[in-house]
Amino acid sequence: MAATDTSTAIAPLIEAFHARSPIRAWSLIVTIYGDAVAPRGGELWLGTLTELLGSIGIDDRLVRTAMSRLASEGWLERTKVGRKSFYRLSDGGRRAFADATHRIYFAAPQAWKGNWRLAVLTASGEIRTAQRELLRERGFGQLAPTVFLAPATASGDLFSGNTADYSGIVWLDASGSAADAAVLAGEAFQLSEVAAGYRRFLDRFAPLADALDTGVAPSPLDCLVGRILLIHEYRRLVLRDPLLPAPLLPDDWPGHAARALAARIYRRLVGGSEGWLDGHGECSDGPMPPPDASFHERFQDLGRKAQPA
């Protein structure tokens, strides 16, 4: 295969990103900051970002509009040095990325002994709406309009924070057969929709994995573009995945294969992509610092050192 095969495999991924309407440049920038910028100190020159996004077909005007939105929403903070603009993650942005980073790169299967925690909502109106969202954030699925449930492992830290948020919720503990538990999980967490997303991911990114397996080294920029598009799609899926214990999942659960494919591609791209950032990444103090130690533990199979492309 020729050296352009990886570029050929990346082109449909770029087309798929642009096929969404409207183009959500701000969402892709969130992926870039979470995946590539946060481990290197959290700050990036706007010029570096526009160069990277330009290779994905996103023009400067759209980039600036997206950065203004992220700054106004509190994700980023802007610093000017001369005529250059640098954007750094805010404290709130860092906290949000820390939670997402754990789910994307470090989520481990949960042990489960067959017990459930049920939440029955007795409040109404805005209070009920807020409680529904809070329970979803805490790993609960919705079984009925006022009934939520979660494996006991997902609710261990349920009452951290303001306990007043849970006023008007009746808590019940339950257990049942493994077959019934799998049925409940499928209904409460809409696993069929999550599974369909994982299958689309597998179909979309398998050609890139095949191209990388030829042993032909992609360019550093291709490595970074492929890595960002990979994580952008995988992030969207895994953040919607309740990450249930294995006994609650179908035997052919595609989330396992999707994670394996994401790790396989990431492992091949991370060395070259970090090389591009070494040469082009700039923060207000000069070149971006190297990534932190936890970066090398992503997906648990990258080892202590990034693998070359």
N, C-alpha and C positions, 0 to 999 in steps of 0.2 A: 504494500500500500504506500501511497505517496504521503509526504509530510503534510499535505493539505487535507488529509482525511478527517483530522480532528476538527478543523475549521468547517468542513462540510457537515460534520455531525452537529456542530454548534449552531449553524445557520438556522435550522428549523426551530431550535429553542428560542432564538431571538425573534423569529417570525411569530411563534406562539405567544410570546410576551406582548408583541405589538398587536396581536389579534384581539386582545381584550380591549374593550371600549368602555370608558375612556382609559388611556394609558395612565397607569398609576405609578408615576416616577417616584413619588414620595415613598411608596411601599418598597420599591427596589432599593432606594437609598437607606431605608431602615435595615434591610438585609445586609447591605454593604457595611454599614456601621456595626451592626451586631456581629457579623462574621469576620470582618477583616480589620476594622478600625478600633473597636473596643479592646482587643487583645494588645494593641500597640499604643496604648495611652489614651485613646478615645478622641483624638483631634486630627483633622485633615484639612489641607488647603483646598479651597474650592476648585482651583485649577487642576489638581490631581483628580478630583471627582469628575469634573467635566470631561477630562480626557478619557477616563474609564467609561463613563456613560455614553460618550460620543461613539465609542466602538460598539455600543449596543444600539445605536441609532437614536439616541435621545439628545436633542439639541440643547444649547446653553440656556436658552430662554426658559425651557421647561424645567431644567435643573434649578435655576435660580428661583422660579416660582415654588418648586417643591421644597427648597431649603427654607424659604421664607415661611411656608406653612409649618414645617417642622419646628422652626424656631418659635413661631407664635403659639404653637401648641405645647411648648415647654420641653420638647425632646432635645433640642440643640441650643447652644449658646454661641453667639458670633463674636469674634475678635478680629480687629483690623491691625495689620502691621504694614505701614506704608500703604500701598495700593492693593495689598493682598488681603483677602478675607479667609479666615480660618473658622471652622465650625467644630465645636467640642460638645460631647455628650453632657447634658445637664445631670445633676444628681438623680433626678427622677428618671431620666433616660437610662442611666447606668443601672438603677434598680430593676427597671423593666427588662433590660437586656439580660441581667443576671438570671432572672427567672426563666426567660425564654431559652437562654444558652443551656441551662441545665436540662430542659426538656429535649432540645434538639440533639445535643451531643453526648449527654451523660445519663439519660434516663435508663434505669435498670428495671427489669421485671419485678413486680411486687409479689411478695408471699401472701397467701390468702388461705384462711382456715374455714371458709364457708359462711362467715357471718356478715350480715348487712346492717347498716345504719339507715333508718328511714326518717325522713323529715316531712311532717304534715303541716302545711301552712294554714294558719287560722286568721291571719291578718288579711286586709283587703287593700285595694287601690294602689297608691304609689309605694306603700310599705311592702306589699306582696311582690310588686314588680322588682323592687330593689333586692328583696330576699331571694327571689328566683335567680337573679344575676349573681349574687354572692354565692349561692349554693353551687351554681355551675362552675364558678371560679375555684371552688373548693373540691371539685371532682365528683359532684353529684350529677346524675342523670334524671330526666323528668319522666316519670312513669304515668302520671295523670296530672290534670291542671293544678292540683294542690299537693301532689305527692312526689317526693324526690327520694332517690336512694343512691347509696354508694357502698362499695366493698369497705369493710371496716378499716382496711389499710389506708384508704383515701381520706378518712376523717379523723385521723389521730391528732392533728393540730387544729381541729375545727374551731375551737373556742379561743384561739389566739386573736388578739386585737380587742375590739369593742364588743363585749358580750350583749350590749343592748341591741345590736344589729339582729340578734336571733330571738328577740322577744316576739311571742306570738307563733313560735314553731313548737310543735309537739314532737318529741324524739322517741323513736321506737327501735328496738333491736330485734332482728329476725334471722332466721336461718332456713334452709330448705335443701332439696336434692340438687345435685350438680346439674341435672338436665333442666330443672326449673330455673336455676340460677342463670344458665346460659340464655334461656328464653327471655328472662327479665332484662338481662344486660343488653341483648340485641334490641329490645323495644325502648328501653330507657335512654340508651346512648346512641341510637340510630346507627348501629355499626355497619349496616349495609351501605350507607352513604359514605362513611369513612373508608370502607373497603374499596368502593368504586374509585375513590380518589387515589388510593394507593396503586390500584391497577393501572390507572391512567399514567401515573408517575413511572411505573415500571416500563410501560410501552414507550413512553416519551424519551426516557434516558438510557434505555438499553443500547441504542445505536452508538451513543457517546462512549459507553463502557467498552463496546466492541472495538471502536476505533482506537481507544487508548491501549487496548490489549495487543495491538500490533507491535508495540515497542517503539514506535516512532515518537520522538519527543515533540510535543506541541510547543508553540512559542509561549514565552511567559505571559503575554497579554491574553492569548487564547486560554491559557490555564486559569487566569483570574476570571475571565468572562464566563467560562464553563463552570467554575466553582461557584460564582455568585448566582448564576441561573439555577444551578442544582440546589443550593441551599434555599433560594427564594421559593422554589416549588415545594421542597421538602418541609420547610418551616411552616408554610401555609397548611400542610396536612397534619404534621405532628402536633401543632398547637391546638388543633381541633380533636385530636385523638385523646380519649380519656385514659389511655395507657393502662388498660385493665389487666389484672392478673391473668395468667395463661389459662386457668380453668374456665374463665368466662368468655374466651375467644373461640371462634370456629377453628377446627383443625387446620384448615388451609388459609389461615389469616394472612393476608398479603402485606401487612405492616412489617412482618419479620423480613420478608424478601426486599421490601423497599428500603429498610434500614441497612441491610447488607449491601444493596446496590449503591446507596448513598455513600457508605463508608468506603466501598471499593473505588468509586470515582474520585471521592475527596482525597483519598490516599495518593492517587496518581497525579492529581492536579496541585496539591498543596505546595510542593516544593517549588515548582515553576512560578506559581502565583505569588508566593512570598518573595521570590526573586524580583518580580516586577515591582512589588511594593518597596523593596529595598532600594531599587533604582529610581523610582518615580514618586514614592510617597513622601510628602512634606508636611510638617506641622510648624507651629509658630517658632519653635526652638531649632528648626533645621530638619534634617532627615527624620522620618518616623523611627521611634525606638523599635527594637526587635519585639516579637510577641512574648507575652508572659508565659510562665512555665505551664499553666493549665492548658494553654493552647495545644500543646503537644500530646495531650491526653484525650483529645476529641475522638469520639466514636470508640474509645477504649482499645482500638487496634492499630492506632498510628504509632504507638511506642513513644519513646522519649524524644525522637527526632523526626522531623518531617521527611517524608520520602520524596525523592526527586521524581519529576514527571517522566 
